[in-house]
Amino acid sequence: MGLIGLLLPPGDGEGPRRRIAAILGVAGAAGALLLAIRLAFDPQVPPEESFWVPDDFGILTVTFGTMVDAGAAYLAIAVCLVALLVQIYSVGYLHDDARYAPYAAQISVFTAAMLVVVATDDLIWMLIGWEVMGACSYLLIGHDRRLPEAPAAAVKAFLVTRVGDVGFLLGIAILIAGAGTSWLPGVLTTDYSPGTLTAALLLILAGVAGKSAQFPLHTWLPDAMAGPTPISALIHAATMVAAGVWAVFRLYPLFEQSPVALAVLAVSAAVTILLGALAATAQDDLKRVLAWSTVSQIGYMTGALAVGSPAAALFHLLTHAAFKALLFLAAGAVIHAVGTNLLSRMGGLREHMPVTFTAFVIGLGALAGLPPLSGFWSKENVLTAAAHATEGGGPAPVWAGWLVWVAALLAVGITAWYATRLLLRAFLGTNRGHGTEWAVGFGDAHYAGADVPHDPPATMRWPLIVLSVPAALLGLAAFAPGFRTALELEDPHLGVAVALPMLLLVTGAGTAWWLWWAAPGVDPARALGRFRPLFAAGFRLDDVQHRLVVVPVRALARLVTAGDVRVVDAAVHGTGTLTSRLGGLLALAHRVGLPAAVLAVCAGALVLGFVAWWGALI
């Protein structure tokens, strides 16, 4: 239904078009959520005994069906719930936006595309949903046309993810060519040669790295914060970055057969976990802290996949959807109230924004893995899976298990440090910016310059309250036999198994607290010393990509342009010039030669006439 919003021309922020778009967007998301819940009780999985599609005429048959097991049903519910709350939240957040109607429609299309990726039983349809999400992310990240960085961020997200998507397309093509069908059950039961399978899966991992912002194609995600904050919540919690993890989950029977692909995934995951966590420690922009945390947390999921535990990856994907959506929407409430993203211009918000503060405490606690919040239980599953992989016997090499386990452990302490720093800088201490004029983005103008920040209106406040429940309690589902059996989760491990992660968590959070109270009002990130600029710049990998990719491509473009101008254009223009000059010579010969010929004919005629006359006389 949100597609109708695309047909509505821009109108005033409070006009009937906006109300119609809001109703359609919210109603569509609510309907999708109800259907997803219904589907969870009635999964639709294609039969495995008959998968082959006749190919006598060399024509590929594309199926249009669903493959909804427990994992797909739970993820569909998470996607629809986040999308519904984002639609409701956006009504208040973008209350002055004249372009709200296409915005709401694009959210609906974005959500639908993700649901296609989750529920389809055909690789071609998965690819279609995958690409539609890329187009929607481009439109939504660049929604705020008043911000000069928004169009650039949209283009960057589109191009970087397209690099990976080329590999994703080729990988799917190889799988389909080998299976003779694009039907997913048929692909998953095909006996590929080891080389073919590894090549296809490595190409697919390129697409996963792009969509899920994993090293080395992660650089688009922090810049994508130029988009409206509700879109950040949708991208980080329920759509784009979740799609790559789900693709590996859905194709995992094939990944289990390729230790090389799992080893590559493990290296990427370990680097991403630490890279994202360290980069988050030095950010001053509230949304960029959360963006880098997403990079790191998705690394936990791909790490779990790499060490042979798709169930742990999906469990963390579900809990992450809850607490990361909560954090971004709470961040939007803060930005809406104070008119800036910068932590250095916040402080003292706790007493003025109690609901938002509580949402941040729950969300950051879950992010850090504080028991008994949801993130604690899902991270425990990831760490346990990595620890088991170090003992061997799994599909991945033993060293891959050690790599993921060490990286994930270290990131526990780092995550607790930057989560505590964010809470201290934004909500505690003294006021560092209220009552001043700040730069604002879409939806923030109403509160810009307000002397006393306050909790957001009901349309923005209630989504925070609703999301706080799964962010706090969803992890306890690991104790429910039905949920645990459906996802094939291991039983929760307590006691000695969590002692080391808890020690690292307490150490990280305690260090941030100590630095804060030792020098009140001073950013704990000062302790990073000369590493702070490096971390803040994301290890300058943007510069590396610029020099390795952008500069050579521009040089090649200049060379091609020069060749086009000096060779192709010169040849075309030269041909015309030569033809023109030859025509000129012919014209000159015509102008000079024709009178002489006429004179000669006339003279000849006179001579002949004279001869004839003379002959007559004689």
Residue pairs with C-beta under 8 A, 6 or more apart in sequence:
1 24
1 25
1 27
1 28
1 31
1 108
2 21
2 24
2 25
2 28
2 104
2 105
2 106
2 107
2 108
2 109
2 112
3 105
3 108
3 109
4 20
4 21
4 24
4 105
5 20
5 21
5 24
5 25
5 101
5 102
5 103
5 104
5 105
5 108
6 101
6 102
6 105
6 106
8 17
8 20
8 21
8 101
8 102
9 17
10 17
10 98
10 99
10 101
10 102
11 17
11 18
11 98
11 101
12 18
12 98
13 94
13 95
13 96
13 97
13 98
13 100
14 95
17 101
18 100
18 101
20 101
21 100
21 101
21 104
21 105
22 87
22 91
22 100
22 104
24 104
24 105
24 108
25 87
25 90
25 104
25 105
25 107
25 108
26 84
26 87
26 88
26 91
28 108
29 80
29 83
29 84
29 86
29 87
29 107
29 108
29 111
30 84
32 80
32 83
32 84
32 111
32 112
32 115
33 77
33 80
33 81
33 83
33 84
35 80
36 73
36 76
36 77
36 79
36 80
36 115
37 77
39 68
39 73
39 76
39 119
40 70
40 73
40 74
40 76
40 77
43 68
43 69
43 70
43 72
43 73
44 65
44 66
44 67
44 68
45 67
45 68
45 69
46 65
46 67
46 121
46 183
46 184
46 185
47 185
48 185
48 189
51 181
51 183
51 185
51 186
51 189
52 180
52 181
52 186
53 60
53 61
53 63
53 180
53 181
53 183
53 186
54 61
55 61
55 180
55 181
60 176
60 181
60 182
61 181
61 182
62 122
62 124
62 125
62 182
63 121
63 122
63 125
63 182
63 183
64 122
64 125
65 120
65 121
65 122
66 119
66 120
66 121
67 119
67 120
67 121
67 184
67 185
68 76
68 119
70 486
70 487
71 249
71 314
71 486
71 487
72 118
72 119
74 314
74 318
74 486
74 487
75 118
75 242
75 246
75 314
75 317
75 318
76 115
76 118
76 119
78 237
78 238
78 317
78 318
78 321
78 322
79 111
79 114
79 115
79 118
79 238
79 239
79 242
79 321
80 111
80 115
81 470
82 233
82 234
82 237
82 238
82 321
82 325
82 467
83 107
83 108
83 110
83 111
83 234
83 238
85 325
85 329
85 463
85 466
85 467
86 107
86 230
86 231
86 233
86 234
86 325
86 329
86 463
87 104
87 107
87 108
88 459
88 462
88 463
89 230
89 233
89 329
89 332
89 459
89 460
89 463
90 100
90 103
90 104
90 107
90 228
90 230
91 459
92 456
92 457
92 458
92 459
92 460
93 228
93 229
93 230
93 332
93 336
93 443
93 456
93 460
94 100
94 103
94 228
94 230
94 442
94 443
95 443
95 446
96 442
96 443
96 445
96 446
97 103
97 442
97 443
99 143
102 139
103 140
103 143
103 228
106 136
106 139
106 140
106 143
107 140
107 231
107 234
109 132
109 136
110 132
110 133
110 136
110 137
110 140
110 234
110 239
111 234
111 238
111 239
112 132
113 128
113 129
113 130
113 132
113 133
113 136
113 239
114 129
114 133
114 238
114 239
114 242
114 243
115 129
116 125
116 126
116 128
116 129
116 132
117 126
117 129
117 130
117 133
117 243
117 246
117 247
118 246
120 126
120 129
120 184
121 183
121 184
121 185
122 182
122 183
122 184
123 172
123 175
123 176
123 182
123 183
123 184
123 187
124 172
124 176
124 182
126 172
126 184
126 247
126 250
127 168
127 169
127 172
130 165
130 168
130 207
130 211
130 243
130 247
131 165
133 211
133 239
133 240
133 243
134 158
134 161
134 162
134 165
134 211
134 240
137 154
137 157
137 158
137 161
137 224
137 235
137 239
137 240
138 154
138 155
138 157
138 158
139 154
140 227
140 228
140 231
140 234
140 235
141 150
141 153
141 154
141 157
141 224
141 226
141 227
141 231
141 235
142 150
142 151
142 153
142 154
142 155
142 226
142 227
143 150
143 227
143 228
143 231
143 442
144 150
144 226
144 227
144 228
144 441
144 442
145 151
146 441
146 442
147 226
147 441
149 223
149 226
150 226
150 227
152 223
152 226
153 220
153 223
153 224
153 225
153 226
153 227
154 224
154 226
154 227
156 219
156 220
156 223
156 224
157 220
157 221
157 223
157 224
160 210
160 217
160 219
160 220
161 210
161 211
161 217
161 220
161 240
162 210
163 206
163 210
163 217
164 206
164 207
164 208
164 209
164 210
164 211
164 217
165 207
165 210
165 211
166 206
166 207
167 202
167 203
167 204
167 205
167 206
167 207
168 203
168 204
168 206
168 207
168 208
168 210
168 211
168 247
169 207
170 203
171 199
171 200
171 201
171 202
171 203
171 204
171 205
171 206
171 207
172 182
172 200
172 204
174 196
174 199
174 200
174 203
175 187
175 190
175 192
175 200
175 254
176 182
176 187
178 190
178 192
178 196
178 197
178 200
179 186
179 187
179 190
179 192
180 186
180 190
181 187
184 250
187 251
187 254
188 251
188 253
188 254
192 200
192 254
192 257
194 257
194 258
197 254
197 257
197 258
198 258
198 260
198 261
200 254
201 251
201 254
201 255
201 258
201 261
202 260
202 261
202 264
204 247
204 248
204 251
205 248
205 261
205 264
205 265
205 268
206 217
207 244
207 247
208 214
208 244
208 245
208 247
208 248
208 302
209 215
209 216
209 217
209 218
209 244
209 268
210 217
210 220
210 244
211 240
211 241
211 243
211 244
211 247
212 240
212 241
212 242
212 243
212 244
212 245
212 298
212 301
212 302
213 220
213 221
213 240
213 241
213 294
213 295
213 298
214 244
214 268
214 269
214 272
214 295
214 298
214 299
214 302
215 268
215 271
215 272
215 275
216 268
216 541
216 545
218 272
218 275
218 276
218 295
218 541
219 538
219 541
219 542
219 545
221 235
221 236
221 241
221 291
221 294
221 295
222 279
222 288
222 291
222 292
222 295
222 538
224 232
224 235
224 291
225 232
225 285
225 287
225 288
225 291
225 341
227 235
228 441
228 442
228 443
229 287
229 328
229 329
229 331
229 332
229 335
229 443
230 328
230 329
230 332
232 287
232 290
232 291
232 328
232 331
232 332
233 324
233 325
233 328
233 329
233 332
234 325
235 241
236 290
236 291
236 294
236 324
236 325
236 328
237 320
237 321
237 322
237 324
237 325
237 328
238 321
238 325
241 294
241 298
242 317
242 321
244 298
244 302
245 298
245 301
245 302
245 305
245 313
245 314
245 317
246 317
248 255
248 265
248 302
248 305
248 310
248 313
249 305
249 310
249 313
249 314
252 305
252 310
255 261
255 262
255 265
255 305
255 395
256 262
256 308
256 395
257 395
259 395
259 396
259 397
262 305
262 306
262 307
262 308
262 395
262 396
262 397
262 400
263 306
263 396
263 397
263 400
265 302
265 305
265 306
266 303
266 306
266 307
266 396
266 397
266 400
266 401
266 403
266 404
267 400
267 403
268 299
268 302
269 299
269 300
269 302
269 303
269 305
269 306
269 404
269 407
270 299
270 303
270 403
270 404
270 406
270 407
271 299
271 407
272 295
272 296
272 298
272 299
272 302
273 296
273 299
273 300
273 303
273 404
273 407
273 408
273 411
274 296
274 407
274 410
274 411
274 414
275 295
275 296
275 299
275 538
275 539
276 292
276 293
276 294
276 295
276 296
276 297
276 299
277 292
277 293
277 296
277 410
277 411
277 414
277 415
277 418
278 414
278 535
278 539
279 292
279 295
279 535
279 536
279 538
279 539
280 288
280 289
280 292
280 293
280 296
280 414
280 415
280 418
281 414
281 417
281 418
281 421
281 525
281 528
281 535
282 525
282 528
282 531
282 532
282 533
282 535
282 536
283 289
283 292
283 343
283 536
284 342
284 343
284 344
284 523
284 536
285 341
285 342
285 343
286 331
286 334
286 335
286 341
286 342
286 343
286 346
286 422
286 426
287 328
287 331
287 335
287 341
288 341
289 343
289 418
289 422
290 324
290 327
290 328
290 331
292 538
293 324
293 367
293 415
293 418
293 419
294 320
294 324
296 411
296 415
297 316
297 320
297 324
297 367
298 320
299 407
299 411
300 313
300 316
300 379
300 382
300 408
300 411
301 313
301 314
301 316
301 317
301 320
301 382
302 313
303 382
303 386
303 404
303 407
303 408
304 310
304 312
304 313
304 316
304 381
304 382
304 385
304 386
304 404
305 313
306 396
306 400
306 404
307 385
307 386
307 388
307 389
307 394
307 396
307 400
307 401
307 404
307 405
308 385
308 389
308 394
308 395
308 396
309 381
309 382
309 385
309 388
309 389
309 490
311 381
311 487
311 488
311 489
311 490
312 378
312 381
312 382
312 384
312 385
312 489
312 490
313 382
314 487
315 377
315 378
315 381
315 478
315 487
315 489
316 375
316 378
316 379
316 381
316 382
318 378
318 474
319 366
319 374
319 375
319 377
319 378
319 470
319 471
319 474
319 475
320 375
320 378
322 366
322 374
322 467
322 470
322 471
322 474
323 362
323 363
323 366
323 367
323 373
323 374
323 375
323 467
323 471
324 363
324 367
325 467
326 359
326 362
326 363
326 464
326 467
326 468
326 471
327 359
327 360
327 363
327 364
327 367
329 359
329 460
329 463
329 464
329 467
330 356
330 359
330 360
330 363
330 464
332 443
332 456
332 460
333 353
333 356
333 359
333 455
333 456
333 460
333 461
333 464
334 346
334 349
334 353
334 356
334 426
334 453
335 341
335 441
335 444
336 443
336 444
336 446
336 447
336 456
336 460
337 349
337 352
337 353
337 356
337 447
337 450
337 453
337 454
337 455
337 456
338 345
338 346
338 349
338 433
338 434
338 438
338 447
338 450
338 453
339 438
339 439
339 440
339 444
339 447
339 448
339 449
339 450
340 346
340 433
340 438
340 439
340 440
342 433
343 422
343 425
343 426
343 523
344 425
344 432
344 433
344 523
345 432
345 433
345 436
345 438
346 425
346 426
346 427
346 432
346 433
347 425
347 426
347 427
347 428
347 429
347 430
347 431
347 432
347 433
347 521
348 427
348 428
348 429
348 430
348 431
348 432
348 434
349 356
349 357
349 426
349 427
349 453
350 357
350 427
350 428
352 452
352 453
352 454
352 455
353 427
353 453
353 454
353 455
354 455
355 455
355 461
355 464
355 465
356 455
356 456
356 464
357 427
358 468
359 464
359 465
359 467
359 468
360 422
360 423
360 426
360 427
361 423
362 373
362 468
362 471
362 472
363 468
363 471
364 419
364 420
364 422
364 423
365 373
365 375
365 419
366 373
366 374
366 375
366 376
366 471
366 472
366 475
367 375
367 415
367 419
368 375
368 412
368 415
368 416
368 419
368 420
368 505
368 508
368 509
369 375
369 376
369 379
369 380
369 412
369 415
369 416
369 501
369 505
370 376
370 416
370 505
371 498
371 502
372 475
372 476
373 471
373 472
373 475
374 470
374 471
374 472
374 473
374 474
374 475
374 476
375 475
376 475
377 475
377 476
377 478
377 492
378 475
378 478
379 408
379 412
379 501
380 492
380 493
380 497
380 498
380 501
381 478
381 489
381 490
381 492
382 408
383 405
383 408
383 409
383 501
384 490
384 493
384 497
385 490
386 401
386 404
386 405
386 408
387 401
387 405
387 497
388 394
388 401
389 396
389 398
389 400
389 401
389 402
389 404
389 405
390 398
390 401
390 402
390 405
391 398
391 401
392 398
394 401
409 500
409 501
409 504
410 504
412 501
412 504
412 505
412 508
413 504
413 505
413 507
413 508
414 508
415 508
416 504
416 505
416 506
416 507
416 508
416 509
416 512
417 508
417 509
417 511
417 512
417 524
418 512
419 509
420 508
420 509
420 512
420 513
421 512
421 516
421 523
421 524
421 525
424 512
424 513
424 516
424 524
425 523
428 516
429 516
429 520
429 521
430 520
430 521
432 521
434 450
434 451
434 452
434 453
435 449
435 451
436 449
437 448
437 449
438 448
438 449
440 448
447 453
455 461
456 464
477 483
477 484
478 484
478 489
478 492
479 492
483 489
484 491
511 524
512 524
515 522
515 524
515 526
515 527
516 522
516 524
519 526
525 532
526 532
528 535
534 540
537 543
